[in-house]
Amino acid sequence: MAALKNEVKSFIVQALACFDTPSQVVEAVKNEYGVVVSRQQVETHDPTKVAGKGLAVKWVTLFHDTRKRFREETAEIPIANRAYRLRTLGRMAEKAESMRNMALTAQLLEQAAKEVGDLYVNRRVEPDRSLDDEIKRLNIQKLQRELEDPNKGLPEPKQVIIGVEDASDPEAEQAAVRVHQAS
C-alpha cells in the first residue's frame, strides 16, 4: 500500500463522507490525481467502517464535518426538494398532454402521485367474502351432524296397514299394527 499525500487522503475522506462508494472513489482518485488505489485502501479512510477505526482524529473530524455539511446542503439542491420535483413533473405532464402523448402523461401523473406519498396504488378490491364463508361453514357443520347420526332429522315413517280385508275387524287391525311395529 503506497503512502498517499494529504491532498489525496483529504479527497478520499471527503468523497466517502458524501456517500460515494469505495469503487467510485477509486475511479475518481485515478481520474483526478492519476494515482491507483485499491478499494480496501479507500475503505481505511471511512471511520464508519471497521477498516477505518484506526483513522487519525484529523481525518475523522474532516469526515464528520464534511458529512454534516453535505446533509445540510442537500436541502438547498432543488431536485432534493419535493415541491420542486412536483412542479417540474407538472410542467412535463402539461407539455406531454399538449403533444397528445397520453402514455407519457399517465406515467408522469403516476410519478407525481408516488412523490406525494405513494397515493397511487393499483390495488384490486376484493368483494366481501364473509357471507359466502359463513354459508360454507354452516353447510359443513350440517354435513358433519348428518355423518354423526344419519337417521337424525329424518321424518318418522307412516304406518301403513297392508292385508287387512275387513277394517271393521279389530283383531285383524291389531295384528297388522303389531306386524308393522315389529319391522
ABEGO torsion letter per residue (X at the ends): XBBBBAAAAAAAAAAAAAGBBAAAAAAAAAAAAGBBBBAAAAAAABAABAAAAABBAAAAAAAAAAAAAAAAAAAABAAABAAAAAAAAAAAAAAAAAAGBAAAAAAAAAAAAAAAGGABBBBBBBBBAAAAAAAAAAAAAAAAAAAABAABGBBBBBBBBBGBABAABAAAAAAAAAAAAAX
